Amino acid sequence: MYSKSDLYEFSRTGQAGNGSSSNYNMNGFDTVNRLVVDGNYIDGSWELSVFVEDIAENVKVRVLGSLTLGGLMHRIVEGMNIQQSWSDHGIWWSDRKIWLLHNRTTLDQYGIQSDAKLMFRRMHGNLQVILPSMVPVVLRVNYSSRVFTVVRSICKELNIRHSEELSLSFPITRAHLKANTPLPTLRHGVRRPASPVSHGRSETATLKTKPHAPGFDGTPNSPYGTLHSAAGTMMRLQSENSLDRERLDVAQYADCNFRLSAKTVFTEDWLMKPKNLIHKARLNSGWLDSSRSLMEHGIEPPPVTDSGDSVPTLYLCFKYYAFYDINLKYDAVRIHLLYEQARWSVLSGLLECTEDEMVVFAAYQLQAQLQSSAVRQGISPCPFTDPSNYYPTFGTTNTLTANYMGGSRGSPDLSRRHVPVTAGSYYGMVNAGNSSSLMRLPGAMSPMSGTSMVDGVSHRQPSDEGTFDEVDEMLAELEQSCGVAEEPGSTARALQNASGMFPTGGTLRTAQRGSDVPDTAEIPSLQDSLRVFRERTFMFRRYKVYWVVIREARLLLYRSERETDQPLYSYSLCDCSVTPDVSTATHKYILKLVVLAEPNRPNGIGARSNGSSTPHTNSIPTVCREEIWLRFEAAEQYARWLAACRLGAKGKTLASRVAYEKEVETILEILRLQVPGPTPAISANESVKYLGDLTDFCAERIIRKARSKNYLRQRITEAHVNIRNIPLLDAKHKYIQAWQRLTSFGRSYFTVLFDRGSNLGITSGSNNSGLFSTPMDDVIAICQGRFELVSPQNGDVLRAWNFTDLRSWNVNWDAGKVVLDFRSGTISFRPLCTNCKTIVEFIGGYVFLSQRTPEKSQECNERLFHRLTGATD
């Protein structure tokens, strides 16, 4: 509002009568067109108050609705009249909990009025990140960027490839395990209260409640969990207005000795030990929304004048269990963090394993620690001596040197690497008669000589008869490292170059599709005479001998080898549950399969586990669960059938030769480590020194059930004899491979409530069975390629659906329900331990990760990720 005397001054000089400069440059014509009411000048402007964080004061500016956001920030800076760089500042709308980042968008388009509470604040700030190794590091991150982008920048600092596999999570406390505490769903365009997201989460997101951890060198650490100053991991600002900072020394993040002890981690609640499946589901309640910024989650950066006592804390973890292109040459830090997350999941009981499996894990861990100690003591050349390139182009150069990749020795030479001894030499097996599986190749194919398996990858050596195609060999290795070894229909090269892996195990029989078509790849089959248990007789487990065949991801049971015209029983291995029951000491090799068979089919013929039916019906066909046990006589026979069943559970056939051979070799190596070896390379006194605190190597449940601690140490040292020569990264990688073969690996559990009255197609496994049973929450599991309904009592899979059958996934935000539309029907449920966005983000994330192939660009398509993980209203 201006008086008439000011009106003339505006039209003549553009300044008010008092000499103050006006915010608008107006000429005489503009003044004439303005509206004058009661002697006052009306231009439609209004006063907006903006809080400036740096000066802790409100700055009032006069604006119009047509003013852009960039113009608003310019006027705020002019109003303060402070000479400093404001390039790292942005507008934060406190009422709606959103950043205003589009500088060309007007205030009217944003819906900003005079009562809006805006804040002009810094976008970057410190954040303490707890790595999977329980090592805290303080990083400077952008609080206005999406969590997906923040994780990508963190991974770039730490030299971790494929950041799309990781995410950030709130710290989980004991209170979160006692009840369902889901995070509220964050949605743009909806007014939310200005209070933090939740008091419990906001408190746990700061370092004030973080347990005090001692320094890694034994000295007292800061109460806020930051690293010792000698570690050099704090990212310090070079100047007040500069984003330049010290680079991280990534070497320490691949060091096995740079971590906390298990007693410290569990006593001070750095990690929680779940007691049941419900607790495991509630551990997934802290995942952040990848499409929202940190401040939208209620995570406030420390103030400008803060001394460091309020830096928020988040956990960086591998969220999706789909690890793409693990390469020993480029992924030292990534492999180490994966190894640490696997180790803590085993020690905490998140993934349960047997004593034999725990001994294998402890042996790999012991070897990794011995190799890491050798590097620290200077026995091998000191790694990470070239700090010139901390941001290498992945796939061409790397910060980590080759000497460190191999632990205490240099880069491995593939031409000098040993050929693993076959399983028969380890177990003294003689394949005769029907005691071993029959692996048969097509008649037109002949095995190649000079083939060896090293780290699960086939390395074929030149023979006297000719040389192999090096291009095909490299392509096969690339496909295997990326986990995309496909069926021969798309890559016939895999079968053309296939070799006989088991020279004493017979040949591989093929399902003949057309004998006259030489270019058509044929699907191999696995068949043998096995003892099979299907149903109890008077509470006794009775095995019957069948001729068992695995062909095209199907399990067929025949009466005998001669009567193979019509199978007695037929099951689909897709989505089946595979549970090994092995004891190398007692020579027990049993494979438990849980298949979902459709009823009303004679003898189970044609039973399928995906519940396929009419695509347009909303009712899911009823299925019954049937448990089948396969008993084997030898370890090699068991390894072949277990590998075939695991491939079948993923929808693959035996034509995936590279994947099949790698699986067999890994299973045999794990079994070999469970067999007591020769005299341990470590004496009894040294075993107490290296394995003094067994809680760092084995879960407490295994320690309590063991005969004694000394007996457990002896078993670990005996298993360590067989792997005492493998390098550092190989030991970690093999630990990860053994971890991936645990029964419950890759499952992320959630407690949900299905719509009552909905038909899930289950005839057994009700949660409310029993006279005095109490109703329990339904539990689902989301894993790579599958959506499962799990029994909350024992964790058995009651029903499974493939993502390939998923047509769409949506969210009813008002009702808080997730709707999954499969070809076989529609499923609707309400999440209890987490919000709807987390569920659809897991589903869409796995779908996104499944699109990665070597043929496509390795650049992460962030836009596609948000399209798949953001369900429509």
Secondary structure as UniProt FT lines:
FT   HELIX           4..13
FT   TURN            17..18
FT   HELIX           28..33
FT   STRAND          35..37
FT   TURN            38..39
FT   STRAND          40..42
FT   STRAND          46..52
FT   TURN            53..56
FT   STRAND          57..63
FT   TURN            65..66
FT   HELIX           69..80
FT   TURN            87..88
FT   STRAND          89..93
FT   TURN            94..97
FT   STRAND          98..100
FT   TURN            103..104
FT   HELIX           107..110
FT   TURN            114..115
FT   STRAND          118..122
FT   STRAND          124..130
FT   TURN            132..133
FT   STRAND          136..142
FT   TURN            143..144
FT   HELIX           147..158
FT   HELIX           163..165
FT   STRAND          166..169
FT   HELIX           174..178
FT   TURN            188..189
FT   HELIX           199..204
FT   HELIX           207..209
FT   TURN            216..217
FT   TURN            223..224
FT   HELIX           229..231
FT   TURN            240..241
FT   HELIX           250..254
FT   TURN            256..257
FT   HELIX           262..267
FT   TURN            268..269
FT   HELIX           277..282
FT   HELIX           283..286
FT   TURN            290..291
FT   HELIX           295..297
FT   TURN            304..305
FT   STRAND          312..318
FT   TURN            328..330
FT   HELIX           332..347
FT   TURN            348..349
FT   HELIX           355..376
FT   TURN            377..378
FT   TURN            387..388
FT   TURN            394..396
FT   HELIX           402..405
FT   TURN            406..408
FT   HELIX           414..416
FT   HELIX           423..427
FT   TURN            433..434
FT   STRAND          438..439
FT   TURN            443..444
FT   STRAND          451..454
FT   TURN            455..456
FT   STRAND          457..460
FT   TURN            464..465
FT   HELIX           470..482
FT   TURN            488..490
FT   HELIX           493..496
FT   TURN            503..504
FT   STRAND          509..511
FT   TURN            515..516
FT   TURN            518..519
FT   STRAND          523..533
FT   TURN            538..539
FT   STRAND          544..551
FT   TURN            552..553
FT   STRAND          554..558
FT   STRAND          569..572
FT   TURN            574..575
FT   STRAND          577..583
FT   TURN            584..587
FT   STRAND          588..597
FT   HELIX           602..604
FT   TURN            605..606
FT   TURN            615..616
FT   STRAND          623..632
FT   HELIX           635..649
FT   TURN            650..651
FT   TURN            654..655
FT   HELIX           657..674
FT   HELIX           684..690
FT   HELIX           694..696
FT   HELIX           700..705
FT   HELIX           709..720
FT   HELIX           721..723
FT   TURN            724..725
FT   HELIX           728..740
FT   TURN            743..746
FT   STRAND          748..754
FT   TURN            756..757
FT   TURN            767..768
FT   STRAND          778..783
FT   TURN            784..785
FT   STRAND          786..790
FT   TURN            792..794
FT   STRAND          797..802
FT   HELIX           803..805
FT   STRAND          806..812
FT   TURN            813..816
FT   STRAND          817..822
FT   TURN            823..824
FT   STRAND          825..831
FT   HELIX           836..849
FT   TURN            850..851
FT   TURN            854..855
FT   HELIX           862..869
//
